[in-house]
Amino acid sequence: MSDYKEIIYQKQRGGVLITLNRPEALNAITRPMLKEFHDALDQAEADPEIRAVVITGAGRAFSSGFDQAPGSGRRRDIDWPYGIQSGMSAADLMNYWSHDDVNLVRIFEMTKPVIGAVRGWAMGGGCWLALYTHITIAAEDAVFAQPEVRHGSNTTFMWTLLAGFKNALRYGLVGDHIDAKEALRIGLVNKVVPVDDLLEECFGIVERIARVPPETVKINLAISTMGLQMMGLRDALHMDETLSIPAHMMLNEEFRRPLDDARAKEGTKAYLQKRDGPFQPEPFGPRARKKG
């Protein structure tokens, strides 16, 4: 078994629990974490003792999304008025963003069921990761959102597939927060449970899956996932990747430059406040009320 540093891999109860393990950073996603995560999926896929995979986050969050902190390795120094990162040509930047994704199709195309156990914040790339799991169970404190659209980023067609056209646009165009009950109502999750029951609920499903012949599970999972792909899902998801490039490159100086200046001069907290402050109170979640 690999010696992982940013995830935890624990075989149990007929499955495996893969835990994103950067609780001090709300399990913010880094490139090393992604590499370990995909290695863990490969390991689970190859192990006949594992009948299903459960993905969760350590501590009080599933994942806050891609790491925005200084030193995280993500480029942010932008030359204005062009909106291109310093030292890069437009071609360099296109290549950078075309490779800067979570490769979530890998989760969707697993031949073993993948269950998301989501508590706390599931934001940005963390939200996408949760939605790409085959079955998603949310704790009562879960909050889903794509706040990155507020600084220039793309949504994913998976929101449209799960929540429907109008709900996907309502939340995908502005990055608003939704809580676990709203996520259940619009179809992003299967069930909402108390925080303390989250993993038990997920591994209860794993154990029921393990009572079914593995070949049958594999075939029935393929009927659903491959059927969606034959209907055009893979093409739609590839379109996500293609359109993510102009979404990140075609930055409006009026909107983006003040955010980058705040991050450079005052830090990530000031950057997030400047980006998200105008949208508060959020429609759902812990920031749904105005601060007194």
VEXDREN-2710 file (C-alpha; in Angstrom, 1 decimal):
% VEXDREN-2710
k/r/px/py/pz
1/MET/0.0/0.0/0.0
2/SER/1.3/3.4/-0.9
3/ASP/2.6/5.8/1.8
4/TYR/0.2/8.7/1.2
5/LYS/0.7/12.1/2.7
6/GLU/-2.4/14.0/1.8
7/ILE/-5.0/11.3/1.8
8/ILE/-5.8/8.3/4.0
9/TYR/-6.6/4.9/2.5
10/GLN/-8.4/2.4/4.8
11/LYS/-9.9/-0.9/3.7
12/GLN/-12.9/-1.8/5.7
13/ARG/-16.3/-3.6/5.6
14/GLY/-16.0/-4.8/2.0
15/GLY/-14.9/-1.4/0.7
16/VAL/-12.3/1.3/1.2
17/LEU/-12.5/4.7/2.8
18/ILE/-10.4/7.4/1.0
19/THR/-10.1/10.5/3.1
20/LEU/-8.9/13.8/1.9
21/ASN/-6.5/14.6/4.7
22/ARG/-5.6/18.3/4.9
23/PRO/-8.1/19.3/7.7
24/GLU/-6.1/22.4/8.7
25/ALA/-6.8/23.7/5.2
26/LEU/-10.4/22.4/5.0
27/ASN/-9.0/19.6/2.7
28/ALA/-8.1/22.1/0.0
29/ILE/-7.0/20.3/-3.2
30/THR/-3.4/20.4/-4.3
31/ARG/-1.6/18.7/-7.2
32/PRO/0.1/16.2/-4.9
33/MET/-3.3/15.3/-3.4
34/LEU/-4.8/14.7/-6.8
35/LYS/-1.9/12.5/-7.7
36/GLU/-2.4/10.4/-4.6
37/PHE/-6.2/10.4/-5.0
38/HIS/-6.0/8.9/-8.5
39/ASP/-3.4/6.4/-7.4
40/ALA/-5.8/5.3/-4.6
41/LEU/-8.6/4.9/-7.1
42/ASP/-6.4/2.7/-9.3
43/GLN/-5.5/0.7/-6.2
44/ALA/-9.1/0.2/-5.3
45/GLU/-10.1/-0.7/-8.8
46/ALA/-7.5/-3.5/-8.9
47/ASP/-8.3/-5.0/-5.5
48/PRO/-10.9/-7.8/-5.7
49/GLU/-11.6/-7.5/-2.0
50/ILE/-12.9/-3.9/-2.4
51/ARG/-16.5/-3.8/-3.7
52/ALA/-17.1/-0.1/-3.4
53/VAL/-15.3/3.1/-2.6
54/VAL/-16.3/5.8/0.0
55/ILE/-14.7/9.3/-0.4
56/THR/-14.8/11.8/2.5
57/GLY/-12.8/14.6/4.1
58/ALA/-11.0/14.8/7.4
59/GLY/-12.3/17.2/10.0
60/ARG/-15.1/19.6/9.5
61/ALA/-15.2/19.8/5.7
62/PHE/-15.3/17.6/2.6
63/SER/-13.2/20.0/0.6
64/SER/-13.0/23.7/0.2
65/GLY/-11.8/23.3/-3.4
66/PHE/-8.5/24.1/-5.0
67/ASP/-6.0/25.5/-2.6
68/GLN/-5.9/29.3/-2.9
69/ALA/-3.3/30.0/-0.2
70/PRO/0.2/31.5/-1.1
71/GLY/2.7/28.8/-1.8
72/SER/0.1/26.3/-3.1
73/GLY/1.7/26.2/-6.5
74/ARG/-1.2/27.8/-8.5
75/ARG/-0.2/30.8/-10.6
76/ARG/-1.9/34.1/-9.7
77/ASP/0.4/36.9/-10.9
78/ILE/-1.5/38.5/-13.7
79/ASP/-0.3/41.1/-16.1
80/TRP/-3.0/43.7/-16.9
81/PRO/-4.8/44.7/-19.0
82/TYR/-4.3/41.4/-20.8
83/GLY/-5.4/39.0/-18.0
84/ILE/-2.5/36.7/-18.8
85/GLN/-0.3/35.4/-16.0
86/SER/3.2/36.8/-15.9
87/GLY/5.8/35.1/-18.0
88/MET/3.2/33.2/-20.0
89/SER/2.1/33.5/-23.6
90/ALA/-1.6/32.9/-24.5
91/ALA/-0.6/29.4/-25.8
92/ASP/1.2/28.6/-22.5
93/LEU/-1.9/29.7/-20.5
94/MET/-4.2/27.6/-22.6
95/ASN/-2.0/24.5/-22.0
96/TYR/-1.8/25.3/-18.3
97/TRP/-5.6/25.4/-17.9
98/SER/-6.3/22.4/-20.1
99/HIS/-4.3/20.3/-17.7
100/ASP/-5.5/21.9/-14.5
101/ASP/-8.5/19.9/-13.7
102/VAL/-9.5/17.1/-11.2
103/ASN/-10.0/14.5/-14.0
104/LEU/-13.4/13.7/-12.4
105/VAL/-14.4/11.5/-15.3
106/ARG/-12.0/9.0/-13.8
107/ILE/-14.4/8.7/-10.8
108/PHE/-17.5/8.4/-12.9
109/GLU/-15.9/5.7/-15.1
110/MET/-14.9/3.5/-12.2
111/THR/-16.2/-0.1/-12.5
112/LYS/-16.9/-0.2/-8.8
113/PRO/-19.5/2.1/-7.1
114/VAL/-18.1/5.3/-5.6
115/ILE/-20.0/6.9/-2.7
116/GLY/-19.4/10.5/-1.6
117/ALA/-19.7/11.1/2.2
118/VAL/-20.0/14.9/2.4
119/ARG/-20.0/17.0/5.5
120/GLY/-19.3/20.7/5.9
121/TRP/-17.9/22.7/3.0
122/ALA/-18.0/21.2/-0.5
123/MET/-16.8/24.1/-2.5
124/GLY/-15.5/24.6/-6.1
125/GLY/-13.4/21.5/-7.1
126/GLY/-14.5/19.8/-3.9
127/CYS/-18.2/20.3/-4.9
128/TRP/-17.5/18.8/-8.3
129/LEU/-15.7/15.8/-6.7
130/ALA/-18.8/15.1/-4.6
131/LEU/-21.2/15.4/-7.5
132/TYR/-19.2/13.0/-9.7
133/THR/-19.6/10.1/-7.2
134/HIS/-22.2/7.6/-8.2
135/ILE/-24.1/7.9/-4.9
136/THR/-23.8/11.0/-2.7
137/ILE/-24.8/11.1/1.0
138/ALA/-24.7/14.5/2.7
139/ALA/-24.5/15.3/6.4
140/GLU/-26.9/17.9/7.7
141/ASP/-24.2/20.5/7.8
142/ALA/-23.1/20.1/4.2
143/VAL/-22.8/23.2/2.0
144/PHE/-22.3/23.0/-1.8
145/ALA/-21.3/25.8/-4.1
146/GLN/-19.1/26.9/-7.0
147/PRO/-18.0/30.3/-5.7
148/GLU/-15.1/30.3/-8.2
149/VAL/-17.4/31.5/-10.9
150/ARG/-17.4/34.9/-9.1
151/HIS/-13.7/35.4/-10.0
152/GLY/-13.8/33.9/-13.5
153/SER/-14.2/30.2/-13.9
154/ASN/-16.5/27.6/-15.4
155/THR/-19.3/25.4/-14.1
156/THR/-19.7/21.7/-15.0
157/PHE/-22.4/20.0/-17.0
158/MET/-22.8/17.5/-14.1
159/TRP/-24.8/20.2/-12.3
160/THR/-27.2/20.3/-15.3
161/LEU/-27.4/16.5/-15.4
162/LEU/-28.3/16.1/-11.7
163/ALA/-30.2/19.3/-10.8
164/GLY/-31.8/20.1/-14.2
165/PHE/-31.3/23.0/-16.5
166/LYS/-33.0/25.8/-14.5
167/ASN/-31.6/24.8/-11.1
168/ALA/-28.1/24.4/-12.6
169/LEU/-28.3/28.0/-14.0
170/ARG/-29.7/29.4/-10.8
171/TYR/-26.7/28.3/-8.8
172/GLY/-24.0/27.9/-11.5
173/LEU/-24.3/31.5/-12.8
174/VAL/-23.6/33.2/-9.5
175/GLY/-21.9/30.5/-7.3
176/ASP/-24.5/30.8/-4.5
177/HIS/-24.3/28.4/-1.5
178/ILE/-26.9/25.6/-1.1
179/ASP/-27.4/23.5/2.0
180/ALA/-28.0/19.8/2.3
181/LYS/-31.8/20.1/2.2
182/GLU/-31.7/22.2/-1.0
183/ALA/-29.1/19.8/-2.5
184/LEU/-31.5/16.9/-1.8
185/ARG/-34.5/18.8/-3.2
186/ILE/-32.8/19.5/-6.6
187/GLY/-31.2/16.1/-6.9
188/LEU/-27.5/16.6/-6.1
189/VAL/-27.6/14.1/-3.3
190/ASN/-29.4/10.9/-2.4
191/LYS/-30.0/11.4/1.3
192/VAL/-29.3/13.7/4.2
193/VAL/-28.3/12.2/7.5
194/PRO/-26.9/13.5/10.9
195/VAL/-23.2/14.2/10.9
196/ASP/-22.5/11.3/13.3
197/ASP/-24.3/8.8/11.0
198/LEU/-22.6/9.8/7.8
199/LEU/-20.0/7.1/7.4
200/GLU/-22.3/4.4/8.9
201/GLU/-24.9/5.2/6.3
202/CYS/-22.3/5.0/3.5
203/PHE/-20.8/1.7/4.6
204/GLY/-24.2/0.3/5.2
205/ILE/-24.7/0.8/1.4
206/VAL/-21.2/-0.7/0.8
207/GLU/-22.1/-3.9/2.7
208/ARG/-25.4/-4.2/0.8
209/ILE/-23.5/-3.8/-2.5
210/ALA/-21.1/-6.5/-1.3
211/ARG/-24.0/-9.0/-1.1
212/VAL/-24.5/-8.8/-4.9
213/PRO/-22.3/-10.7/-7.3
214/PRO/-19.4/-8.3/-8.3
215/GLU/-20.0/-9.0/-12.0
216/THR/-23.6/-8.0/-11.7
217/VAL/-22.7/-4.7/-9.9
218/LYS/-20.1/-3.9/-12.6
219/ILE/-22.6/-4.5/-15.4
220/ASN/-25.5/-2.6/-13.8
221/LEU/-23.2/0.3/-13.0
222/ALA/-22.1/0.3/-16.7
223/ILE/-25.7/0.3/-17.9
224/SER/-26.2/3.6/-16.2
225/THR/-22.8/5.3/-16.8
226/MET/-22.3/4.1/-20.3
227/GLY/-25.9/4.9/-21.2
228/LEU/-25.4/8.5/-20.1
229/GLN/-22.2/8.6/-22.2
230/MET/-24.0/7.2/-25.2
231/MET/-26.5/10.0/-24.8
232/GLY/-23.7/12.5/-25.0
233/LEU/-22.5/13.0/-21.4
234/ARG/-18.8/12.5/-22.3
235/ASP/-19.0/15.1/-25.1
236/ALA/-20.6/17.5/-22.7
237/LEU/-17.9/17.0/-20.1
238/HIS/-15.2/17.4/-22.7
239/MET/-16.9/20.7/-23.6
240/ASP/-16.6/21.7/-20.0
241/GLU/-12.8/21.2/-20.3
242/THR/-12.7/23.2/-23.6
243/LEU/-14.7/26.1/-22.3
244/SER/-12.8/26.2/-19.0
245/ILE/-9.9/27.7/-20.9
246/PRO/-11.6/30.9/-22.1
247/ALA/-13.5/31.1/-18.8
248/HIS/-10.1/31.4/-17.0
249/MET/-8.3/33.4/-19.7
250/MET/-10.9/36.0/-20.7
251/LEU/-10.7/38.0/-17.5
252/ASN/-12.3/41.4/-17.1
253/GLU/-9.8/43.8/-15.4
254/GLU/-12.6/45.7/-13.7
255/PHE/-13.8/42.6/-12.0
256/ARG/-10.7/40.6/-11.5
257/ARG/-7.8/43.0/-10.8
258/PRO/-9.2/44.3/-7.4
259/LEU/-9.4/40.6/-6.2
260/ASP/-5.9/39.8/-7.2
261/ASP/-4.6/43.0/-5.7
262/ALA/-6.4/42.2/-2.4
263/ARG/-4.8/38.7/-2.4
264/ALA/-1.3/40.0/-3.1
265/LYS/-1.4/42.8/-0.5
266/GLU/-3.7/41.5/2.2
267/GLY/-3.8/37.7/1.8
268/THR/-6.3/35.0/1.0
269/LYS/-8.9/35.9/3.6
270/ALA/-9.2/39.5/2.3
271/TYR/-9.4/38.1/-1.3
272/LEU/-12.3/35.8/-0.4
273/GLN/-14.1/38.6/1.5
274/LYS/-13.8/40.9/-1.4
275/ARG/-15.0/38.2/-3.8
276/ASP/-17.8/36.8/-1.7
277/GLY/-18.8/39.7/0.5
278/PRO/-21.1/41.3/-2.1
279/PHE/-23.1/38.0/-2.4
280/GLN/-23.9/37.7/1.3
281/PRO/-26.2/36.8/2.8
282/GLU/-26.1/33.6/0.8
283/PRO/-29.5/31.9/0.1
284/PHE/-28.6/28.8/2.2
285/GLY/-26.0/27.6/4.7
286/PRO/-24.2/29.2/7.6
287/ARG/-23.7/32.5/5.8
288/ALA/-27.4/32.9/4.9
289/ARG/-28.0/35.6/7.6
290/LYS/-26.6/39.1/7.6
291/LYS/-24.0/39.6/10.4
292/GLY/-25.4/41.8/13.1
END
